[in-house]
Amino acid sequence: MKNIYVTSGYETRKALDLLAPYLDGMNIDIKSFSDTFYQETCGARLKPVLEAVQYAHNKGIWIEITTLLISGKNDSDEEIRSIANFIAELDSSIPWHLSAFHPMYKMLDVPRTPSQTLRRAYKIGQEAGLKYLYVGNIDDEDYESTYCPQCRNKVIDRHGHVGQFVTNHLNKEGACPYCSYRIEGVWR
Ligand SMILES: [Zn+2]
């Protein structure tokens, strides 16, 4: 059985030590690169999240990062670049999911994130050297598929609102069928 955590990244080191043998992957939210945003909007702090990302990655757990982009709150070029650089410095193979916000619950006064914002963040992620970028919560086939970092061919085709239609062109080992580059990830 494969076990995946979708998490805010607020696990202690001790918790990660106990979980690591049973976890195949973690999708960790980096909700902002501002400690003020974390305190005011999330009731949390930024530093423990960044430390948990580093610690889990260093323990060998497969990590993916998600950032929910909210207009006017955490979507400046500077902030997006800070998150991208943090991930790239840790490991440029870590996938980064850029999700669209839509108004609900206690934040009804902020509009839905436009697709241009997600594409802008995608480009900033590319400039930072990240190999795997994905937009989310929006149907955008070109930006939710996986491309080979070496030959740039599309190797996993995704479309539909949450990428529910998937065509995987990789071989069993997770290698690109065009140039044999091994796409980083958990394939078996
Ligand atoms: Zn390739």
Backbone and ligand atoms as CSV (ligand in chain L), in Angstrom:
chain,resi,resn,atom,element,x,y,z
A,1,MET,N,N,0.842,-1.188,0.000
A,1,MET,CA,C,0.000,0.000,0.000
A,1,MET,C,C,0.885,1.249,0.000
A,2,LYS,N,N,0.563,2.176,-0.893
A,2,LYS,CA,C,1.318,3.442,-0.916
A,2,LYS,C,C,0.638,4.451,0.005
A,3,ASN,N,N,1.443,5.139,0.773
A,3,ASN,CA,C,0.906,6.137,1.704
A,3,ASN,C,C,1.420,7.526,1.363
A,4,ILE,N,N,0.495,8.438,1.225
A,4,ILE,CA,C,0.863,9.808,0.868
A,4,ILE,C,C,0.233,10.785,1.857
A,5,TYR,N,N,1.038,11.717,2.334
A,5,TYR,CA,C,0.515,12.787,3.179
A,5,TYR,C,C,0.269,14.028,2.341
A,6,VAL,N,N,-0.898,14.620,2.499
A,6,VAL,CA,C,-1.157,15.954,1.963
A,6,VAL,C,C,-1.236,16.844,3.187
A,7,THR,N,N,-0.241,17.710,3.349
A,7,THR,CA,C,-0.022,18.290,4.670
A,7,THR,C,C,0.402,19.754,4.641
A,8,SER,N,N,0.156,20.427,5.752
A,8,SER,CA,C,0.596,21.816,5.917
A,8,SER,C,C,2.078,21.896,6.275
A,9,GLY,N,N,2.713,20.747,6.500
A,9,GLY,CA,C,4.144,20.754,6.804
A,9,GLY,C,C,4.436,21.187,8.231
A,10,TYR,N,N,3.521,20.880,9.134
A,10,TYR,CA,C,3.727,21.288,10.524
A,10,TYR,C,C,4.114,20.103,11.403
A,11,GLU,N,N,4.688,19.075,10.803
A,11,GLU,CA,C,5.148,17.932,11.589
A,11,GLU,C,C,6.482,18.267,12.261
A,12,THR,N,N,6.648,17.784,13.476
A,12,THR,CA,C,7.944,17.920,14.142
A,12,THR,C,C,8.932,16.911,13.541
A,13,ARG,N,N,10.202,17.097,13.851
A,13,ARG,CA,C,11.216,16.126,13.403
A,13,ARG,C,C,10.922,14.742,13.954
A,14,LYS,N,N,10.481,14.712,15.205
A,14,LYS,CA,C,10.195,13.429,15.834
A,14,LYS,C,C,9.062,12.722,15.083
A,15,ALA,N,N,8.029,13.484,14.721
A,15,ALA,CA,C,6.907,12.894,13.980
A,15,ALA,C,C,7.392,12.361,12.632
A,16,LEU,N,N,8.240,13.150,11.958
A,16,LEU,CA,C,8.748,12.710,10.646
A,16,LEU,C,C,9.633,11.474,10.778
A,17,ASP,N,N,10.404,11.396,11.876
A,17,ASP,CA,C,11.227,10.201,12.107
A,17,ASP,C,C,10.341,8.956,12.214
A,18,LEU,N,N,9.211,9.119,12.919
A,18,LEU,CA,C,8.307,7.978,13.113
A,18,LEU,C,C,7.554,7.628,11.826
A,19,LEU,N,N,7.231,8.656,11.039
A,19,LEU,CA,C,6.420,8.439,9.834
A,19,LEU,C,C,7.218,7.950,8.637
A,20,ALA,N,N,8.479,8.367,8.566
A,20,ALA,CA,C,9.277,8.159,7.349
A,20,ALA,C,C,9.248,6.726,6.807
A,21,PRO,N,N,9.351,5.698,7.676
A,21,PRO,CA,C,9.376,4.334,7.112
A,21,PRO,C,C,8.086,3.941,6.400
A,22,TYR,N,N,6.997,4.653,6.689
A,22,TYR,CA,C,5.693,4.262,6.129
A,22,TYR,C,C,5.177,5.238,5.077
A,23,LEU,N,N,5.925,6.294,4.841
A,23,LEU,CA,C,5.456,7.320,3.898
A,23,LEU,C,C,6.156,7.168,2.556
A,24,ASP,N,N,5.389,7.147,1.476
A,24,ASP,CA,C,5.966,7.096,0.129
A,24,ASP,C,C,6.077,8.482,-0.475
A,25,GLY,N,N,5.309,9.403,0.036
A,25,GLY,CA,C,5.380,10.755,-0.493
A,25,GLY,C,C,4.632,11.734,0.383
A,26,MET,N,N,5.028,12.998,0.257
A,26,MET,CA,C,4.323,14.068,0.968
A,26,MET,C,C,4.094,15.212,0.004
A,27,ASN,N,N,2.877,15.710,-0.022
A,27,ASN,CA,C,2.618,16.961,-0.730
A,27,ASN,C,C,2.449,18.027,0.347
A,28,ILE,N,N,3.438,18.911,0.413
A,28,ILE,CA,C,3.487,19.898,1.498
A,28,ILE,C,C,3.128,21.276,0.956
A,29,ASP,N,N,2.239,21.959,1.635
A,29,ASP,CA,C,1.891,23.328,1.266
A,29,ASP,C,C,2.950,24.309,1.769
A,30,ILE,N,N,3.470,25.136,0.861
A,30,ILE,CA,C,4.151,26.359,1.301
A,30,ILE,C,C,3.179,27.466,0.909
A,31,LYS,N,N,2.461,27.972,1.887
A,31,LYS,CA,C,1.321,28.844,1.595
A,31,LYS,C,C,1.743,30.267,1.272
A,32,SER,N,N,2.972,30.592,1.622
A,32,SER,CA,C,3.491,31.946,1.436
A,32,SER,C,C,4.962,31.891,1.782
A,33,PHE,N,N,5.702,32.973,1.448
A,33,PHE,CA,C,7.081,33.041,1.939
A,33,PHE,C,C,7.194,34.171,2.960
A,34,SER,N,N,6.040,34.610,3.454
A,34,SER,CA,C,5.993,35.692,4.422
A,34,SER,C,C,5.521,35.156,5.773
A,35,ASP,N,N,6.335,35.407,6.793
A,35,ASP,CA,C,5.946,34.956,8.131
A,35,ASP,C,C,4.701,35.710,8.609
A,36,THR,N,N,4.552,36.963,8.165
A,36,THR,CA,C,3.369,37.751,8.531
A,36,THR,C,C,2.103,37.105,7.970
A,37,PHE,N,N,2.158,36.688,6.694
A,37,PHE,CA,C,1.000,36.005,6.094
A,37,PHE,C,C,0.682,34.743,6.898
A,38,TYR,N,N,1.713,33.976,7.224
A,38,TYR,CA,C,1.483,32.731,7.975
A,38,TYR,C,C,0.811,33.030,9.316
A,39,GLN,N,N,1.281,34.097,9.987
A,39,GLN,CA,C,0.719,34.408,11.305
A,39,GLN,C,C,-0.709,34.933,11.185
A,40,GLU,N,N,-0.919,35.848,10.229
A,40,GLU,CA,C,-2.222,36.520,10.174
A,40,GLU,C,C,-3.294,35.670,9.505
A,41,THR,N,N,-2.928,34.932,8.471
A,41,THR,CA,C,-3.939,34.203,7.693
A,41,THR,C,C,-4.039,32.737,8.091
A,42,CYS,N,N,-2.908,32.152,8.498
A,42,CYS,CA,C,-2.910,30.704,8.782
A,42,CYS,C,C,-2.836,30.396,10.278
A,43,GLY,N,N,-2.521,31.398,11.104
A,43,GLY,CA,C,-2.330,31.125,12.522
A,43,GLY,C,C,-1.156,30.194,12.758
A,44,ALA,N,N,-0.104,30.369,11.967
A,44,ALA,CA,C,1.062,29.486,12.066
A,44,ALA,C,C,2.318,30.309,11.780
A,45,ARG,N,N,3.454,29.660,11.655
A,45,ARG,CA,C,4.707,30.343,11.347
A,45,ARG,C,C,5.328,29.700,10.112
A,46,LEU,N,N,6.123,30.474,9.386
A,46,LEU,CA,C,6.747,29.974,8.154
A,46,LEU,C,C,7.901,29.011,8.428
A,47,LYS,N,N,8.749,29.363,9.408
A,47,LYS,CA,C,10.015,28.635,9.599
A,47,LYS,C,C,9.829,27.131,9.824
A,48,PRO,N,N,8.907,26.722,10.696
A,48,PRO,CA,C,8.748,25.271,10.907
A,48,PRO,C,C,8.350,24.518,9.631
A,49,VAL,N,N,7.616,25.201,8.755
A,49,VAL,CA,C,7.192,24.565,7.502
A,49,VAL,C,C,8.415,24.329,6.608
A,50,LEU,N,N,9.246,25.373,6.471
A,50,LEU,CA,C,10.438,25.229,5.625
A,50,LEU,C,C,11.375,24.164,6.198
A,51,GLU,N,N,11.457,24.125,7.528
A,51,GLU,CA,C,12.330,23.121,8.163
A,51,GLU,C,C,11.786,21.706,7.944
A,52,ALA,N,N,10.465,21.565,8.000
A,52,ALA,CA,C,9.870,20.235,7.778
A,52,ALA,C,C,10.094,19.781,6.336
A,53,VAL,N,N,9.993,20.711,5.384
A,53,VAL,CA,C,10.242,20.367,3.975
A,53,VAL,C,C,11.674,19.858,3.820
A,54,GLN,N,N,12.616,20.607,4.381
A,54,GLN,CA,C,14.031,20.216,4.263
A,54,GLN,C,C,14.291,18.877,4.949
A,55,TYR,N,N,13.735,18.741,6.140
A,55,TYR,CA,C,14.003,17.526,6.924
A,55,TYR,C,C,13.422,16.290,6.237
A,56,ALA,N,N,12.172,16.413,5.766
A,56,ALA,CA,C,11.532,15.264,5.105
A,56,ALA,C,C,12.286,14.903,3.826
A,57,HIS,N,N,12.689,15.920,3.071
A,57,HIS,CA,C,13.445,15.656,1.842
A,57,HIS,C,C,14.772,14.968,2.154
A,58,ASN,N,N,15.458,15.466,3.164
A,58,ASN,CA,C,16.752,14.880,3.525
A,58,ASN,C,C,16.616,13.452,4.051
A,59,LYS,N,N,15.447,13.123,4.564
A,59,LYS,CA,C,15.206,11.745,5.018
A,59,LYS,C,C,14.885,10.811,3.853
A,60,GLY,N,N,14.761,11.371,2.657
A,60,GLY,CA,C,14.525,10.538,1.480
A,60,GLY,C,C,13.059,10.341,1.133
A,61,ILE,N,N,12.178,11.092,1.787
A,61,ILE,CA,C,10.751,11.007,1.434
A,61,ILE,C,C,10.537,11.813,0.145
A,62,TRP,N,N,9.752,11.268,-0.790
A,62,TRP,CA,C,9.455,12.005,-2.020
A,62,TRP,C,C,8.552,13.196,-1.677
A,63,ILE,N,N,9.018,14.399,-2.030
A,63,ILE,CA,C,8.316,15.626,-1.657
A,63,ILE,C,C,7.765,16.323,-2.900
A,64,GLU,N,N,6.540,16.800,-2.811
A,64,GLU,CA,C,6.025,17.743,-3.788
A,64,GLU,C,C,5.492,18.937,-3.004
A,65,ILE,N,N,5.590,20.117,-3.600
A,65,ILE,CA,C,5.150,21.340,-2.918
A,65,ILE,C,C,3.925,21.908,-3.633
A,66,THR,N,N,2.976,22.394,-2.843
A,66,THR,CA,C,1.821,23.100,-3.415
A,66,THR,C,C,1.748,24.502,-2.833
A,67,THR,N,N,1.492,25.472,-3.697
A,67,THR,CA,C,1.232,26.840,-3.247
A,67,THR,C,C,-0.086,27.311,-3.839
A,68,LEU,N,N,-1.011,27.698,-2.978
A,68,LEU,CA,C,-2.288,28.265,-3.414
A,68,LEU,C,C,-2.069,29.759,-3.607
A,69,LEU,N,N,-2.156,30.215,-4.847
A,69,LEU,CA,C,-1.891,31.629,-5.125
A,69,LEU,C,C,-3.175,32.445,-4.960
A,70,ILE,N,N,-3.106,33.457,-4.103
A,70,ILE,CA,C,-4.272,34.288,-3.781
A,70,ILE,C,C,-3.966,35.724,-4.196
A,71,SER,N,N,-4.804,36.269,-5.073
A,71,SER,CA,C,-4.553,37.608,-5.629
A,71,SER,C,C,-4.357,38.646,-4.517
A,72,GLY,N,N,-3.256,39.375,-4.628
A,72,GLY,CA,C,-2.987,40.458,-3.688
A,72,GLY,C,C,-2.492,40.008,-2.327
A,73,LYS,N,N,-2.454,38.706,-2.091
A,73,LYS,CA,C,-2.042,38.203,-0.766
A,73,LYS,C,C,-0.650,37.577,-0.804
A,74,ASN,N,N,-0.390,36.762,-1.830
A,74,ASN,CA,C,0.895,36.043,-1.859
A,74,ASN,C,C,1.377,35.834,-3.288
A,75,ASP,N,N,0.922,36.708,-4.223
A,75,ASP,CA,C,1.188,36.441,-5.646
A,75,ASP,C,C,2.121,37.458,-6.290
A,76,SER,N,N,2.906,38.196,-5.483
A,76,SER,CA,C,3.866,39.116,-6.117
A,76,SER,C,C,5.000,38.301,-6.744
A,77,ASP,N,N,5.607,38.865,-7.803
A,77,ASP,CA,C,6.757,38.202,-8.439
A,77,ASP,C,C,7.819,37.855,-7.398
A,78,GLU,N,N,8.067,38.819,-6.513
A,78,GLU,CA,C,9.142,38.659,-5.526
A,78,GLU,C,C,8.868,37.456,-4.602
A,79,GLU,N,N,7.620,37.356,-4.138
A,79,GLU,CA,C,7.305,36.264,-3.211
A,79,GLU,C,C,7.318,34.908,-3.919
A,80,ILE,N,N,6.767,34.890,-5.133
A,80,ILE,CA,C,6.768,33.642,-5.907
A,80,ILE,C,C,8.210,33.192,-6.162
A,81,ARG,N,N,9.063,34.172,-6.492
A,81,ARG,CA,C,10.469,33.849,-6.777
A,81,ARG,C,C,11.169,33.310,-5.527
A,82,SER,N,N,10.841,33.869,-4.370
A,82,SER,CA,C,11.467,33.404,-3.120
A,82,SER,C,C,11.119,31.939,-2.857
A,83,ILE,N,N,9.861,31.577,-3.091
A,83,ILE,CA,C,9.464,30.176,-2.871
A,83,ILE,C,C,10.172,29.285,-3.891
A,84,ALA,N,N,10.166,29.728,-5.157
A,84,ALA,CA,C,10.800,28.939,-6.230
A,84,ALA,C,C,12.277,28.709,-5.929
A,85,ASN,N,N,12.965,29.756,-5.479
A,85,ASN,CA,C,14.393,29.623,-5.190
A,85,ASN,C,C,14.644,28.696,-4.007
A,86,PHE,N,N,13.771,28.786,-3.010
A,86,PHE,CA,C,13.906,27.884,-1.853
A,86,PHE,C,C,13.817,26.424,-2.302
A,87,ILE,N,N,12.827,26.127,-3.142
A,87,ILE,CA,C,12.648,24.740,-3.608
A,87,ILE,C,C,13.835,24.326,-4.474
A,88,ALA,N,N,14.230,25.204,-5.408
A,88,ALA,CA,C,15.302,24.853,-6.351
A,88,ALA,C,C,16.626,24.625,-5.627
A,89,GLU,N,N,16.865,25.395,-4.569
A,89,GLU,CA,C,18.120,25.209,-3.823
A,89,GLU,C,C,18.130,23.869,-3.098
A,90,LEU,N,N,16.956,23.443,-2.665
A,90,LEU,CA,C,16.863,22.139,-1.991
A,90,LEU,C,C,17.027,21.012,-3.014
A,91,ASP,N,N,16.253,21.069,-4.090
A,91,ASP,CA,C,16.334,20.051,-5.145
A,91,ASP,C,C,15.438,20.493,-6.315
A,92,SER,N,N,16.060,20.730,-7.450
A,92,SER,CA,C,15.289,21.245,-8.598
A,92,SER,C,C,14.336,20.191,-9.176
A,93,SER,N,N,14.424,18.940,-8.676
A,93,SER,CA,C,13.500,17.893,-9.137
A,93,SER,C,C,12.196,17.866,-8.349
A,94,ILE,N,N,12.106,18.655,-7.290
A,94,ILE,CA,C,10.869,18.667,-6.497
A,94,ILE,C,C,9.771,19.342,-7.314
A,95,PRO,N,N,8.662,18.633,-7.579
A,95,PRO,CA,C,7.569,19.258,-8.330
A,95,PRO,C,C,6.894,20.367,-7.509
A,96,TRP,N,N,6.487,21.410,-8.228
A,96,TRP,CA,C,5.799,22.534,-7.574
A,96,TRP,C,C,4.436,22.719,-8.231
A,97,HIS,N,N,3.392,22.593,-7.426
A,97,HIS,CA,C,2.009,22.743,-7.901
A,97,HIS,C,C,1.513,24.137,-7.557
A,98,LEU,N,N,1.061,24.858,-8.562
A,98,LEU,CA,C,0.575,26.224,-8.394
A,98,LEU,C,C,-0.937,26.204,-8.558
A,99,SER,N,N,-1.643,26.388,-7.447
A,99,SER,CA,C,-3.086,26.196,-7.464
A,99,SER,C,C,-3.833,27.520,-7.462
A,100,ALA,N,N,-4.972,27.515,-8.142
A,100,ALA,CA,C,-5.852,28.685,-8.164
A,100,ALA,C,C,-6.719,28.705,-6.908
A,101,PHE,N,N,-6.781,29.867,-6.283
A,101,PHE,CA,C,-7.707,30.098,-5.175
A,101,PHE,C,C,-9.105,30.352,-5.739
A,102,HIS,N,N,-10.123,29.873,-5.027
A,102,HIS,CA,C,-11.457,30.378,-5.329
A,102,HIS,C,C,-12.155,30.726,-4.024
A,103,PRO,N,N,-12.980,31.798,-4.059
A,103,PRO,CA,C,-13.540,32.320,-2.817
A,103,PRO,C,C,-14.416,31.296,-2.100
A,104,MET,N,N,-14.112,31.045,-0.844
A,104,MET,CA,C,-14.993,30.202,-0.029
A,104,MET,C,C,-14.699,30.400,1.453
A,105,TYR,N,N,-15.599,29.898,2.273
A,105,TYR,CA,C,-15.498,29.914,3.734
A,105,TYR,C,C,-15.253,31.329,4.236
A,106,LYS,N,N,-14.091,31.603,4.859
A,106,LYS,CA,C,-13.899,32.913,5.490
A,106,LYS,C,C,-13.249,33.938,4.567
A,107,MET,N,N,-12.912,33.525,3.335
A,107,MET,CA,C,-12.282,34.484,2.426
A,107,MET,C,C,-13.115,34.591,1.151
A,108,LEU,N,N,-14.240,35.291,1.294
A,108,LEU,CA,C,-15.165,35.441,0.156
A,108,LEU,C,C,-14.934,36.754,-0.581
A,109,ASP,N,N,-14.049,37.595,-0.022
A,109,ASP,CA,C,-13.847,38.938,-0.571
A,109,ASP,C,C,-12.703,38.992,-1.584
A,110,VAL,N,N,-12.114,37.860,-1.894
A,110,VAL,CA,C,-11.000,37.828,-2.856
A,110,VAL,C,C,-11.450,37.015,-4.069
A,111,PRO,N,N,-11.257,37.567,-5.292
A,111,PRO,CA,C,-11.724,36.839,-6.476
A,111,PRO,C,C,-10.877,35.610,-6.788
A,112,ARG,N,N,-11.402,34.794,-7.654
A,112,ARG,CA,C,-10.706,33.619,-8.153
A,112,ARG,C,C,-9.370,34.021,-8.785
A,113,THR,N,N,-8.350,33.209,-8.613
A,113,THR,CA,C,-7.034,33.502,-9.195
A,113,THR,C,C,-7.096,33.376,-10.718
A,114,PRO,N,N,-6.724,34.426,-11.450
A,114,PRO,CA,C,-6.744,34.321,-12.915
A,114,PRO,C,C,-5.661,33.380,-13.437
A,115,SER,N,N,-5.924,32.768,-14.594
A,115,SER,CA,C,-4.949,31.811,-15.125
A,115,SER,C,C,-3.619,32.495,-15.468
A,116,GLN,N,N,-3.660,33.811,-15.782
A,116,GLN,CA,C,-2.401,34.520,-16.074
A,116,GLN,C,C,-1.458,34.495,-14.872
A,117,THR,N,N,-2.026,34.563,-13.659
A,117,THR,CA,C,-1.192,34.530,-12.446
A,117,THR,C,C,-0.481,33.189,-12.338
A,118,LEU,N,N,-1.221,32.116,-12.616
A,118,LEU,CA,C,-0.628,30.783,-12.521
A,118,LEU,C,C,0.478,30.611,-13.567
A,119,ARG,N,N,0.222,31.133,-14.767
A,119,ARG,CA,C,1.232,31.025,-15.828
A,119,ARG,C,C,2.465,31.867,-15.523
A,120,ARG,N,N,2.244,33.021,-14.902
A,120,ARG,CA,C,3.371,33.886,-14.507
A,120,ARG,C,C,4.226,33.161,-13.463
A,121,ALA,N,N,3.567,32.531,-12.496
A,121,ALA,CA,C,4.298,31.791,-11.465
A,121,ALA,C,C,5.040,30.604,-12.073
A,122,TYR,N,N,4.405,29.954,-13.028
A,122,TYR,CA,C,5.008,28.812,-13.730
A,122,TYR,C,C,6.326,29.247,-14.377
A,123,LYS,N,N,6.281,30.424,-15.028
A,123,LYS,CA,C,7.472,30.935,-15.715
A,123,LYS,C,C,8.574,31.279,-14.698
A,124,ILE,N,N,8.180,31.865,-13.584
A,124,ILE,CA,C,9.164,32.194,-12.539
A,124,ILE,C,C,9.801,30.901,-12.005
A,125,GLY,N,N,8.996,29.868,-11.855
A,125,GLY,CA,C,9.517,28.569,-11.417
A,125,GLY,C,C,10.517,28.006,-12.412
A,126,GLN,N,N,10.204,28.147,-13.692
A,126,GLN,CA,C,11.138,27.686,-14.741
A,126,GLN,C,C,12.452,28.463,-14.664
A,127,GLU,N,N,12.330,29.777,-14.490
A,127,GLU,CA,C,13.536,30.625,-14.413
A,127,GLU,C,C,14.405,30.246,-13.218
A,128,ALA,N,N,13.760,29.762,-12.147
A,128,ALA,CA,C,14.511,29.346,-10.956
A,128,ALA,C,C,15.183,27.986,-11.166
A,129,GLY,N,N,14.843,27.314,-12.285
A,129,GLY,CA,C,15.480,26.031,-12.598
A,129,GLY,C,C,14.671,24.815,-12.206
A,130,LEU,N,N,13.423,25.020,-11.754
A,130,LEU,CA,C,12.601,23.870,-11.373
A,130,LEU,C,C,12.218,23.062,-12.610
A,131,LYS,N,N,12.304,21.733,-12.471
A,131,LYS,CA,C,12.071,20.864,-13.634
A,131,LYS,C,C,10.611,20.511,-13.829
A,132,TYR,N,N,9.845,20.496,-12.728
A,132,TYR,CA,C,8.461,20.009,-12.841
A,132,TYR,C,C,7.491,20.998,-12.213
A,133,LEU,N,N,6.721,21.646,-13.068
A,133,LEU,CA,C,5.771,22.662,-12.619
A,133,LEU,C,C,4.385,22.302,-13.109
A,134,TYR,N,N,3.403,22.572,-12.258
A,134,TYR,CA,C,2.019,22.231,-12.609
A,134,TYR,C,C,1.076,23.302,-12.094
A,135,VAL,N,N,0.126,23.702,-12.923
A,135,VAL,CA,C,-0.953,24.537,-12.403
A,135,VAL,C,C,-2.072,23.608,-11.926
A,136,GLY,N,N,-2.850,24.101,-10.970
A,136,GLY,CA,C,-3.913,23.265,-10.408
A,136,GLY,C,C,-5.180,24.054,-10.141
A,137,ASN,N,N,-6.280,23.336,-9.941
A,137,ASN,CA,C,-7.620,23.909,-9.721
A,137,ASN,C,C,-8.119,24.652,-10.947
A,138,ILE,N,N,-7.591,24.331,-12.109
A,138,ILE,CA,C,-7.943,25.030,-13.334
A,138,ILE,C,C,-7.647,24.054,-14.475
A,139,ASP,N,N,-8.421,24.133,-15.559
A,139,ASP,CA,C,-8.177,23.219,-16.669
A,139,ASP,C,C,-7.227,23.882,-17.658
A,140,ASP,N,N,-5.992,23.438,-17.683
A,140,ASP,CA,C,-4.973,24.091,-18.514
A,140,ASP,C,C,-3.981,23.023,-18.964
A,141,GLU,N,N,-4.360,22.291,-20.006
A,141,GLU,CA,C,-3.636,21.087,-20.424
A,141,GLU,C,C,-2.128,21.300,-20.602
A,142,ASP,N,N,-1.747,22.422,-21.233
A,142,ASP,CA,C,-0.326,22.651,-21.494
A,142,ASP,C,C,0.474,22.818,-20.211
A,143,TYR,N,N,-0.213,23.274,-19.144
A,143,TYR,CA,C,0.493,23.603,-17.912
A,143,TYR,C,C,0.261,22.582,-16.803
A,144,GLU,N,N,-0.429,21.500,-17.092
A,144,GLU,CA,C,-0.594,20.470,-16.056
A,144,GLU,C,C,-0.027,19.121,-16.499
A,145,SER,N,N,0.681,19.125,-17.625
A,145,SER,CA,C,1.327,17.902,-18.099
A,145,SER,C,C,2.783,17.880,-17.655
A,146,THR,N,N,3.405,16.708,-17.776
A,146,THR,CA,C,4.819,16.580,-17.404
A,146,THR,C,C,5.674,16.587,-18.671
A,147,TYR,N,N,6.723,17.407,-18.667
A,147,TYR,CA,C,7.639,17.504,-19.802
A,147,TYR,C,C,9.008,16.970,-19.389
A,148,CYS,N,N,9.664,16.277,-20.294
A,148,CYS,CA,C,11.010,15.784,-20.021
A,148,CYS,C,C,11.967,16.976,-19.892
A,149,PRO,N,N,12.718,17.064,-18.774
A,149,PRO,CA,C,13.627,18.207,-18.604
A,149,PRO,C,C,14.763,18.207,-19.625
A,150,GLN,N,N,15.033,17.047,-20.221
A,150,GLN,CA,C,16.163,16.972,-21.150
A,150,GLN,C,C,15.760,17.269,-22.598
A,151,CYS,N,N,14.708,16.590,-23.106
A,151,CYS,CA,C,14.345,16.781,-24.524
A,151,CYS,C,C,13.075,17.613,-24.697
A,152,ARG,N,N,12.408,17.979,-23.586
A,152,ARG,CA,C,11.238,18.863,-23.577
A,152,ARG,C,C,9.972,18.249,-24.178
A,153,ASN,N,N,10.011,16.972,-24.544
A,153,ASN,CA,C,8.780,16.342,-25.026
A,153,ASN,C,C,7.807,16.145,-23.877
A,154,LYS,N,N,6.517,16.150,-24.222
A,154,LYS,CA,C,5.484,15.880,-23.215
A,154,LYS,C,C,5.502,14.380,-22.932
A,155,VAL,N,N,5.717,13.997,-21.670
A,155,VAL,CA,C,5.834,12.571,-21.350
A,155,VAL,C,C,4.655,12.038,-20.522
A,156,ILE,N,N,3.980,12.924,-19.799
A,156,ILE,CA,C,2.704,12.534,-19.175
A,156,ILE,C,C,1.684,13.617,-19.531
A,157,ASP,N,N,0.662,13.172,-20.223
A,157,ASP,CA,C,-0.383,14.057,-20.716
A,157,ASP,C,C,-1.501,14.114,-19.680
A,158,ARG,N,N,-1.845,15.319,-19.242
A,158,ARG,CA,C,-2.981,15.432,-18.305
A,158,ARG,C,C,-3.924,16.496,-18.808
A,159,HIS,N,N,-5.207,16.202,-18.730
A,159,HIS,CA,C,-6.167,17.278,-18.947
A,159,HIS,C,C,-7.420,17.020,-18.152
A,160,GLY,N,N,-8.316,17.996,-18.170
A,160,GLY,CA,C,-9.476,17.928,-17.274
A,160,GLY,C,C,-9.215,18.802,-16.069
A,161,HIS,N,N,-10.268,19.080,-15.322
A,161,HIS,CA,C,-10.201,20.088,-14.260
A,161,HIS,C,C,-9.101,19.819,-13.239
A,162,VAL,N,N,-8.972,18.608,-12.778
A,162,VAL,CA,C,-7.876,18.306,-11.847
A,162,VAL,C,C,-6.935,17.276,-12.466
A,163,GLY,N,N,-6.763,17.389,-13.784
A,163,GLY,CA,C,-5.870,16.476,-14.488
A,163,GLY,C,C,-6.331,15.039,-14.404
A,164,GLN,N,N,-7.647,14.805,-14.459
A,164,GLN,CA,C,-8.134,13.439,-14.237
A,164,GLN,C,C,-7.961,12.530,-15.443
A,165,PHE,N,N,-7.699,13.100,-16.632
A,165,PHE,CA,C,-7.445,12.266,-17.808
A,165,PHE,C,C,-5.942,12.225,-18.030
A,166,VAL,N,N,-5.361,11.049,-17.803
A,166,VAL,CA,C,-3.901,10.929,-17.799
A,166,VAL,C,C,-3.453,9.906,-18.825
A,167,THR,N,N,-2.480,10.282,-19.669
A,167,THR,CA,C,-1.831,9.317,-20.544
A,167,THR,C,C,-0.342,9.346,-20.219
A,168,ASN,N,N,0.151,8.246,-19.703
A,168,ASN,CA,C,1.546,8.166,-19.272
A,168,ASN,C,C,2.378,7.511,-20.373
A,169,HIS,N,N,3.345,8.248,-20.914
A,169,HIS,CA,C,4.202,7.713,-21.984
A,169,HIS,C,C,5.530,7.171,-21.455
A,170,LEU,N,N,5.739,7.262,-20.152
A,170,LEU,CA,C,7.011,6.797,-19.586
A,170,LEU,C,C,7.084,5.278,-19.608
A,171,ASN,N,N,8.295,4.738,-19.625
A,171,ASN,CA,C,8.415,3.280,-19.494
A,171,ASN,C,C,8.308,2.882,-18.014
A,172,LYS,N,N,8.411,1.588,-17.733
A,172,LYS,CA,C,8.185,1.091,-16.364
A,172,LYS,C,C,9.142,1.704,-15.337
A,173,GLU,N,N,10.331,2.058,-15.805
A,173,GLU,CA,C,11.332,2.630,-14.893
A,173,GLU,C,C,11.145,4.127,-14.711
A,174,GLY,N,N,10.153,4.696,-15.394
A,174,GLY,CA,C,9.930,6.135,-15.298
A,174,GLY,C,C,10.842,6.927,-16.226
A,175,ALA,N,N,11.329,6.298,-17.293
A,175,ALA,CA,C,12.239,6.996,-18.206
A,175,ALA,C,C,11.484,7.567,-19.414
A,176,CYS,N,N,12.015,8.659,-19.940
A,176,CYS,CA,C,11.459,9.314,-21.125
A,176,CYS,C,C,11.589,8.376,-22.334
A,177,PRO,N,N,10.505,8.151,-23.106
A,177,PRO,CA,C,10.572,7.244,-24.246
A,177,PRO,C,C,11.368,7.826,-25.415
A,178,TYR,N,N,11.640,9.116,-25.380
A,178,TYR,CA,C,12.342,9.769,-26.502
A,178,TYR,C,C,13.847,9.852,-26.280
A,179,CYS,N,N,14.259,10.134,-25.009
A,179,CYS,CA,C,15.704,10.336,-24.782
A,179,CYS,C,C,16.225,9.528,-23.588
A,180,SER,N,N,15.347,8.728,-22.951
A,180,SER,CA,C,15.734,7.854,-21.826
A,180,SER,C,C,16.077,8.576,-20.530
A,181,TYR,N,N,15.893,9.885,-20.467
A,181,TYR,CA,C,16.107,10.594,-19.202
A,181,TYR,C,C,15.150,10.017,-18.159
A,182,ARG,N,N,15.672,9.727,-16.951
A,182,ARG,CA,C,14.781,9.201,-15.925
A,182,ARG,C,C,14.057,10.361,-15.224
A,183,ILE,N,N,12.746,10.379,-15.412
A,183,ILE,CA,C,11.940,11.422,-14.792
A,183,ILE,C,C,11.889,11.129,-13.284
A,184,GLU,N,N,12.320,12.104,-12.468
A,184,GLU,CA,C,12.338,11.884,-11.020
A,184,GLU,C,C,10.907,11.691,-10.502
A,185,GLY,N,N,10.748,10.716,-9.613
A,185,GLY,CA,C,9.416,10.454,-9.065
A,185,GLY,C,C,9.336,9.041,-8.547
A,186,VAL,N,N,8.165,8.650,-8.084
A,186,VAL,CA,C,7.945,7.298,-7.567
A,186,VAL,C,C,7.068,6.589,-8.592
A,187,TRP,N,N,7.621,5.603,-9.283
A,187,TRP,CA,C,6.914,5.003,-10.441
A,187,TRP,C,C,6.473,3.588,-10.202
A,188,ARG,N,N,6.812,2.969,-9.076
A,188,ARG,CA,C,6.349,1.606,-8.838
A,188,ARG,C,C,6.033,1.409,-7.364
L,1,ZN,ZN,ZN,13.359,13.149,-22.950
